């Protein structure tokens, strides 16, 4: 598989595209409106503890308090208290499990579940937390107290005492060598901390691993100083920018090249790679073409496609991707594809083609939570399994944690995917001011009917405030009320013998209106609605 990282950058925005065999598979966007917060470490303060939902809310100085589930409060809470003035004990080194994690919450979910008491959190208590999920919709960030610092070759775990390695490192001798590098460093310095060796650490020399480790340890020492002197809420550590983090985490030997279209970004990436992965430096290239970089690679058109709910399939047919309040729903439609006379064969081929595109779209749009796919009906259990196996194979390319259930009798496949950040579509779009995100709007005729009903209720009230009324409406409704030789507004006012002044208000939603008493500026809308 040919893998490339294409970066389009300007003064206001950077877009990082990951392509696989020439097709866009992942997209990251960094601009002034979107600031990456995953990986940031804060000294926070417990705002609320709610045992009923096994969670606490942490004040980090954001608009909404951060969500901390009790499962994300590790045994290392006592070590945090030591930094804030208490004693602590650290577990012995445990070598039972090998894994790689960025960020830290992934490692904890794979460890054997231990029965332990609920964490002792009290309102107003100081706590060190790290952001693991960005805010999505009305939800605030999610945090963990299992703090980690990701580097190029390893992840530094200040409150752990285990040294593990990525499961993708198959060579046991190499795995043992890497672990011993970290253990020997700990012993020589008389330090206690944990670490996870990342996949890219394989075959790296001792010096490179130690340099990465020392860099992360020094960063942690700086954080410790801030912890002892800071007052919550306070930012203790800011993780890398989106662009640099993508280079750190995804630029490996399997990437053929990194192509950048601005000299400034090119020099920044070169400098980072020169220090952290000098052997990959020759793969970083500056694009010098006259045509826009994303147009050359067809990326711009694919980004535009992500804004559409309809996605065409290679062999004909299409997908419909829609979001509901609780989940994403994907419908597979066969179109006119009928290469074989056998309907089962045609349905299977369409479903297999759809499976590959579905996984690509899920990764590209970064859809998370519950996803339900309605495939074309196939009746043979072997064919259902083929569709399920194709999905599993394609999801192996995905870095997010994914769970897939086999196809049901109704042709439905249920998927859950780890949600870490707001999906790409939501980050580059905003809610429609007319429909409020529903996709439909009330007819102008019905809005006029509601206005007239309001006037009827107002007229029936014997104690109503007298005098002139001001009616404020959306500009498009204003135009409708002004239509006709004798305007609709004039007809309504004459019919009910009222003095009404019509005004347009662009701040109102399309379906909303306001009745104001002219004499006192009193809003009467709610009283007669």
Secondary structure by P-SEA (a helix, b strand, c coil): cbbbbbbbbcccbbbbbbbccccccbbbbbcccccccccbbbbcccccccccccbbbbbccccbbbbbcccccccaaaaaaaaacccccccccccccccccccaaaaaaaccccccccccccccbbbbbbbcccccccccbbbbcbbbbbcccbbbbccccbbbbbcccccaaaaaaaaaaaaaaaaaacccbbbbbccccccccaaaaaaaaaaaaaaaaaaaaaaacccccccccccccaaaaaaaccccccccbbbbccaaaaaaaaaaaaaccccccccbbbbbcccccccccaaaaaaaaaaccccccccbbbbbbbbcccbbbbbbbbccccccccaaaaaaaaaaaaaaaaaaaaaaaccccbbbbbccccccaaaaaaaaaaaaaaacccccbbbbbcccccbbbbbbbbbccccaaaaacccccccccccccccaaaaaaaaaaaaaaaaacccccccbbbbbbcaaaaaaaacccccaaaaaaaaaccbbbbbbbccccccbbbbbccccccccccccc
